[in-house]
Amino acid sequence: MEYKLKVGERELVMEHDDFKERINLEDLTKINPANIFGDSSTISSDVGKLGLMKAEVYSDMQNVKLEISFYEAEYVQKLRVEASKNLGKYKVTLGEGTVEIKLTETALKTCFESEEEWVQLKESHIKLEKYWNYLDSIYWAAQDKSKKLNGMIDTVNPELYKELVEKESTKSFLTK
């Protein structure tokens, strides 16, 4: 996966292996006592990847939020134009009938909330917000694991380190 960002006048491309489709959260966040050094050598990479995932979902969430703002502004503008041509009133369909509503700032604050497109945008934003919260929770759990592992490694002697590294290979829990 690639991430492109502009740094000054230059474009920076960061890349990493693709994410797994399934991530076992226990494996990611739990310290494996038989592989402390393996865990400690991959957790920083996993925390970084979780941070990148959070950034992607946050960006998507903000884009939907912007779409909602544009939708609301365009909808209100449409009603203002209609009201200017109809003695200060706009028409709304309720059930099987049509109702005329006097144009007021209070009425304009919620006039779009029953519109299907607005509801879909809001649902999309809520779903992305949920995903971001999931990733945020996992990110902080992995960050906590990283801090604990760093504290453990400082106290282990080099001979034990060699034995633990040879015992089990290291792997990222997030990368295929």
Order of alpha helices (4+ residues) and beta strands (2+ residues): beta-beta-alpha-alpha-beta-beta-alpha-alpha-alpha
